[in-house]
Amino acid sequence: MDAPKILTIPKFKKNLDKKDFYFNDFSLHLQKNKNMILSPHGHDFYLCVLFTKGKGTHEIDFKSYDIIPGTVFFMRPGQIHSWKFSEAPEGYIFFHSKDLFDLLLPNDQMSDYPFYLSYHNPPFLFLNEKERLSIVKQFHLLKDEYRSGGYLSFRKIAYLISILYIDLSRHYLNKYKSLDHSRSKYFNVIYNLEKEISKNYRTHKTVSFYAAQLHLSKRHLDRITHQVLGKSVKMLISDFVILKAKAAILKNESGLLYISENLGFKSLSHFSKFFKNNVGVNPIEFRSEYKL
């Protein structure tokens, strides 16, 4: 298996006057970019896609999800995914950078939206027919503005995305009742915790380190992660390390000893034991059993 590519927004478009945003009908997007997007790859941007027709599977971070009409998928930078279709898909897809929100919507945080809050939250949402019709209209508004090139168009695009995300968040929270929005004051803590883990997982795997980074006690941080995600901080660290380990193993470019050292383990035996305890098979078995 080749190393998953990390794709950037300019790879999907020639017009760079809106370098922080991309929009397309999904069928056209697939037609133009089939060679890039059907094999496992990652992004350095946020992605949202709504399917109105078609069937297949969408694999995100080694988990498979059904593609059916009415499904919306959300992805954060750094996640690895691929598509497989059994029926021709139709729908809409857009990407945007974090800078788009930071520069044009300084009062909005990506952690405000529960589908982007954590890698552990479901990356998809199913809309019924009534919900879908309403959301499709908003995708059409984005599409029209993207093509218009009108006065302050880029600013309007940012506002339209924000409104769409708010409505999708409401549907999302209505479906996933455990993600109680009354706990939203903790959302930013979860978001920042996962950012710290992604930066430091190779060298730091203790709860105390991340609690200190966030200026919280270990007990308080653990309480927050249990309330919001139903998992301990230790589990969040382990889950992220396992994701990185799986990706490295399937690249098939480096030996397991190098992978274990690169992930910060003292020995290959320590890494193999950690991997088997979390996955149920050892790294060699995982590599041989995993099917794309």
TIGUVO-678115 format. One record per residue (C-alpha): residue number from 1; residue in one letter; x, y, z. Coordinates in Angstrom, 1 decimal, always signed. Example, Ala and Ser with C-alpha at 12.3 -4.5 7.8 and 13.67 -1.06 7.14 Angstrom:
  num  residuo      c1      c2      c3
    1        a   +12.3    -4.5    +7.8
    2        s   +13.7    -1.1    +7.1
REM end
This chain:
  num  residuo      c1      c2      c3
    1        m    +0.0    +0.0    +0.0
    2        d    +1.3    +3.5    -0.9
    3        a    +1.5    +6.1    +1.7
    4        p    -1.7    +8.0    +2.0
    5        k    -1.4   +11.4    +0.3
    6        i    -2.2   +14.6    +2.1
    7        l    -4.2   +16.7    -0.3
    8        t    -4.5   +20.5    -0.3
    9        i    -7.3   +22.7    -1.7
   10        p    -5.3   +24.0    -4.7
   11        k    -4.9   +20.4    -6.0
   12        f    -8.7   +20.4    -6.7
   13        k    -8.9   +23.8    -8.4
   14        k    -7.1   +26.0   -10.8
   15        n    -8.7   +29.3    -9.7
   16        l    -6.8   +30.3    -6.6
   17        d    -8.6   +33.6    -5.8
   18        k   -10.5   +31.7    -3.2
   19        k    -7.7   +29.5    -2.0
   20        d    -9.3   +28.8    +1.3
   21        f   -12.5   +27.3    -0.1
   22        y   -13.6   +24.8    -2.7
   23        f   -17.1   +23.7    -3.8
   24        n   -18.4   +21.2    -6.4
   25        d   -21.1   +18.8    -7.4
   26        f   -19.9   +15.5    -6.1
   27        s   -20.3   +13.7    -9.4
   28        l   -18.1   +16.3   -11.1
   29        h   -15.6   +16.2    -8.2
   30        l   -15.3   +12.4    -8.5
   31        q   -15.0   +12.6   -12.3
   32        k   -12.2   +15.1   -12.2
   33        n   -10.3   +13.8    -9.2
   34        k   -10.9   +10.0    -9.3
   35        n    -7.2    +9.2    -9.4
   36        m    -6.6   +11.2    -6.2
   37        i    -9.6   +10.4    -4.0
   38        l   -10.5    +6.7    -4.4
   39        s    -7.3    +5.5    -2.7
   40        p    -6.7    +6.3    +1.0
   41        h    -5.6    +9.9    +1.5
   42        g    -5.7   +12.8    +4.0
   43        h    -6.4   +16.5    +3.9
   44        d    -5.1   +19.7    +5.5
   45        f    -8.6   +21.2    +5.5
   46        y   -12.1   +20.6    +6.7
   47        l   -14.5   +18.7    +4.5
   48        c   -18.3   +18.4    +4.3
   49        v   -20.2   +16.3    +1.8
   50        l   -23.9   +15.6    +1.3
   51        f   -25.1   +12.6    -0.8
   52        t   -28.4   +12.9    -2.6
   53        k   -28.0    +9.8    -4.7
   54        g   -25.8    +6.7    -4.8
   55        k   -24.6    +3.9    -2.5
   56        g   -21.3    +2.7    -1.3
   57        t   -19.0    +2.9    +1.7
   58        h   -16.8    +5.7    +3.1
   59        e   -13.9    +4.6    +5.2
   60        i   -12.6    +7.1    +7.7
   61        d    -9.7    +6.3   +10.0
   62        f   -10.2    +2.6    +9.5
   63        k   -13.9    +2.5   +10.1
   64        s   -16.5    +2.0    +7.4
   65        y   -19.7    +3.9    +7.0
   66        d   -22.6    +3.4    +4.6
   67        i   -23.2    +5.9    +1.9
   68        i   -26.9    +6.4    +1.1
   69        p   -29.0    +9.4    +0.0
   70        g   -29.3   +11.8    +2.9
   71        t   -25.9   +11.1    +4.5
   72        v   -23.7   +14.0    +5.4
   73        f   -20.0   +13.3    +6.2
   74        f   -17.6   +15.6    +8.1
   75        m   -13.8   +15.4    +8.2
   76        r   -11.1   +17.2   +10.1
   77        p    -7.6   +17.9    +8.9
   78        g    -5.3   +14.9    +9.3
   79        q    -7.9   +12.2    +9.0
   80        i    -7.4    +9.4    +6.4
   81        h   -10.3    +8.3    +4.2
   82        s   -11.3    +6.6    +0.9
   83        w   -14.5    +6.1    -1.0
   84        k   -16.1    +3.0    -2.7
   85        f   -19.3    +3.2    -4.7
   86        s   -21.7    +0.5    -5.8
   87        e   -24.1    +3.0    -7.3
   88        a   -23.2    +6.3    -9.0
   89        p   -23.1    +9.1    -6.4
   90        e   -24.6   +12.6    -6.6
   91        g   -24.5   +15.4    -4.1
   92        y   -22.4   +18.3    -3.0
   93        i   -18.9   +18.7    -1.5
   94        f   -17.0   +21.6    -0.1
   95        f   -13.7   +22.1    +1.7
   96        h   -12.4   +25.1    +3.7
   97        s    -9.3   +26.0    +5.6
   98        k    -9.2   +26.9    +9.3
   99        d    -7.9   +30.3    +8.3
  100        l   -11.3   +31.0    +6.7
  101        f   -12.9   +31.0   +10.1
  102        d   -10.0   +32.5   +12.0
  103        l    -9.8   +35.5    +9.6
  104        l   -13.4   +36.1    +8.6
  105        l   -15.4   +34.7   +11.5
  106        p   -13.2   +35.4   +14.6
  107        n   -16.0   +34.7   +17.0
  108        d   -16.6   +31.3   +15.5
  109        q   -14.6   +28.3   +16.7
  110        m   -14.4   +25.0   +14.8
  111        s   -15.0   +23.3   +18.2
  112        d   -18.5   +25.0   +18.3
  113        y   -19.6   +22.4   +15.9
  114        p   -20.0   +18.9   +17.5
  115        f   -19.1   +16.9   +14.4
  116        y   -15.6   +18.7   +14.3
  117        l   -15.2   +18.7   +18.1
  118        s   -13.5   +15.3   +18.5
  119        y   -12.2   +12.4   +16.3
  120        h   -14.4   +10.2   +18.6
  121        n   -17.6   +11.8   +17.6
  122        p   -19.5   +10.2   +14.7
  123        p   -18.3   +11.7   +11.4
  124        f   -21.7   +11.4    +9.7
  125        l   -25.3   +12.4   +10.0
  126        f   -28.4   +11.0    +8.3
  127        l   -31.0   +13.6    +7.2
  128        n   -34.7   +12.6    +6.6
  129        e   -36.3   +13.9    +3.4
  130        k   -37.6   +17.2    +5.0
  131        e   -34.3   +17.9    +6.6
  132        r   -32.4   +17.1    +3.4
  133        l   -34.5   +19.4    +1.3
  134        s   -33.8   +22.3    +3.6
  135        i   -30.0   +21.6    +3.8
  136        v   -29.8   +21.1    +0.0
  137        k   -31.1   +24.7    -0.4
  138        q   -28.2   +25.9    +1.7
  139        f   -25.7   +24.0    -0.4
  140        h   -27.2   +25.6    -3.4
  141        l   -26.7   +29.1    -1.9
  142        l   -23.1   +28.2    -1.3
  143        k   -22.7   +26.9    -4.8
  144        d   -24.2   +30.1    -6.3
  145        e   -22.1   +32.4    -4.2
  146        y   -18.9   +30.4    -5.0
  147        r   -19.5   +30.9    -8.7
  148        s   -20.7   +34.5    -8.5
  149        g   -17.5   +36.4    -7.8
  150        g   -19.7   +39.2    -6.4
  151        y   -18.8   +42.0    -4.0
  152        l   -17.4   +40.6    -0.7
  153        s   -18.2   +37.1    -2.0
  154        f   -15.6   +35.4    +0.2
  155        r   -17.0   +37.0    +3.3
  156        k   -20.5   +35.9    +2.4
  157        i   -19.3   +32.3    +1.7
  158        a   -17.9   +32.2    +5.3
  159        y   -21.3   +33.4    +6.7
  160        l   -23.2   +30.8    +4.7
  161        i   -20.9   +28.0    +5.9
  162        s   -21.4   +29.2    +9.5
  163        i   -25.2   +29.1    +9.1
  164        l   -25.1   +25.7    +7.4
  165        y   -22.9   +24.3   +10.2
  166        i   -25.3   +25.7   +12.9
  167        d   -28.3   +24.0   +11.3
  168        l   -26.3   +20.7   +10.7
  169        s   -25.2   +20.9   +14.4
  170        r   -28.8   +21.1   +15.5
  171        h   -29.7   +18.0   +13.5
  172        y   -26.6   +16.3   +14.7
  173        l   -27.3   +17.0   +18.4
  174        n   -30.9   +16.0   +18.0
  175        k   -29.7   +12.6   +16.6
  176        y   -26.8   +12.0   +19.0
  177        k   -28.5   +12.7   +22.3
  178        s   -25.5   +11.9   +24.4
  179        l   -23.7   +14.9   +23.0
  180        d   -25.6   +17.3   +25.3
  181        h   -25.1   +20.9   +24.1
  182        s   -25.5   +22.0   +27.7
  183        r   -21.9   +20.8   +28.1
  184        s   -20.7   +23.0   +25.3
  185        k   -18.6   +25.0   +27.7
  186        y   -16.3   +21.9   +27.7
  187        f   -16.2   +21.5   +23.9
  188        n   -13.2   +23.8   +23.6
  189        v   -11.3   +21.8   +26.2
  190        i   -11.8   +18.6   +24.2
  191        y   -10.8   +20.3   +21.0
  192        n    -7.6   +21.7   +22.5
  193        l    -6.8   +18.4   +24.3
  194        e    -6.9   +16.6   +20.9
  195        k    -4.7   +19.3   +19.4
  196        e    -2.2   +18.8   +22.1
  197        i    -2.3   +15.0   +21.7
  198        s    -1.7   +15.3   +18.0
  199        k    +1.3   +17.5   +18.6
  200        n    +2.9   +15.5   +21.4
  201        y    +1.8   +11.9   +21.2
  202        r    +5.2   +10.6   +20.2
  203        t    +7.0   +11.9   +23.3
  204        h    +4.2   +12.3   +25.9
  205        k    +1.6    +9.6   +26.7
  206        t    +0.7   +10.5   +30.3
  207        v    -2.5   +12.2   +31.5
  208        s    -0.5   +14.5   +33.8
  209        f    +1.3   +16.1   +30.8
  210        y    -1.9   +17.0   +29.0
  211        a    -3.6   +18.2   +32.1
  212        a    -0.6   +20.6   +32.7
  213        q    -0.8   +21.8   +29.1
  214        l    -4.4   +22.7   +29.6
  215        h    -3.9   +24.1   +33.1
  216        l    -6.3   +21.6   +34.6
  217        s    -6.0   +19.0   +37.3
  218        k    -5.9   +15.4   +36.1
  219        r    -9.1   +14.6   +37.8
  220        h   -10.9   +17.6   +36.3
  221        l    -9.7   +16.8   +32.8
  222        d   -10.7   +13.2   +33.2
  223        r   -14.2   +14.3   +34.4
  224        i   -14.6   +16.5   +31.3
  225        t   -13.7   +13.8   +28.8
  226        h   -16.0   +11.3   +30.5
  227        q   -18.9   +13.7   +30.5
  228        v   -18.5   +14.8   +26.9
  229        l   -17.0   +11.7   +25.1
  230        g   -17.6    +8.9   +27.6
  231        k   -13.9    +8.1   +27.6
  232        s   -10.9    +8.7   +29.9
  233        v    -8.0   +10.9   +28.9
  234        k    -5.8    +7.8   +28.8
  235        m    -8.1    +6.2   +26.3
  236        l    -8.0    +9.3   +24.1
  237        i    -4.3    +9.2   +24.0
  238        s    -4.1    +5.5   +23.3
  239        d    -6.8    +5.7   +20.5
  240        f    -4.8    +8.5   +18.7
  241        v    -1.5    +6.5   +19.0
  242        i    -3.2    +3.4   +17.6
  243        l    -4.6    +5.4   +14.6
  244        k    -1.1    +6.7   +13.8
  245        a    +0.3    +3.2   +14.3
  246        k    -2.2    +1.6   +11.9
  247        a    -1.5    +4.2    +9.2
  248        a    +2.3    +3.7    +9.6
  249        i    +2.0    -0.1    +9.4
  250        l    -0.1    +0.0    +6.3
  251        k    +2.3    +2.3    +4.5
  252        n    +4.5    -0.8    +4.4
  253        e    +7.6    +1.4    +3.9
  254        s    +9.3    +1.0    +7.3
  255        g   +10.0    -1.9    +9.6
  256        l    +8.1    -2.3   +12.8
  257        l   +11.1    -1.4   +14.9
  258        y   +11.3    +2.0   +13.2
  259        i    +7.6    +2.5   +13.6
  260        s    +7.7    +1.7   +17.3
  261        e   +10.7    +4.0   +17.8
  262        n    +9.0    +6.8   +15.8
  263        l    +5.9    +6.5   +18.0
  264        g    +8.0    +6.8   +21.1
  265        f    +8.0    +3.3   +22.4
  266        k   +11.1    +2.0   +24.3
  267        s   +11.1    -1.3   +22.5
  268        l    +9.3    -3.3   +19.7
  269        s    +8.0    -5.7   +22.3
  270        h    +6.4    -2.9   +24.2
  271        f    +4.8    -1.5   +21.1
  272        s    +3.5    -4.9   +20.0
  273        k    +2.0    -5.5   +23.4
  274        f    +0.3    -2.1   +23.4
  275        f    -1.0    -2.6   +19.9
  276        k    -2.4    -6.0   +20.6
  277        n    -4.0    -4.9   +23.8
  278        n    -5.9    -2.1   +22.0
  279        v    -6.6    -3.8   +18.6
  280        g    -6.8    -7.4   +19.5
  281        v    -4.1    -8.6   +17.0
  282        n    -0.4    -7.9   +16.8
  283        p    +1.0    -5.5   +14.2
  284        i    +2.0    -8.2   +11.7
  285        e    -1.5    -9.8   +11.9
  286        f    -3.1    -6.5   +11.4
  287        r    -1.0    -5.8    +8.3
  288        s    -1.8    -9.2    +6.8
  289        e    -5.6    -9.1    +7.6
  290        y    -6.4    -5.5    +6.7
  291        k    -8.1    -5.3    +3.4
  292        l    -8.6    -2.0    +1.5
REM end
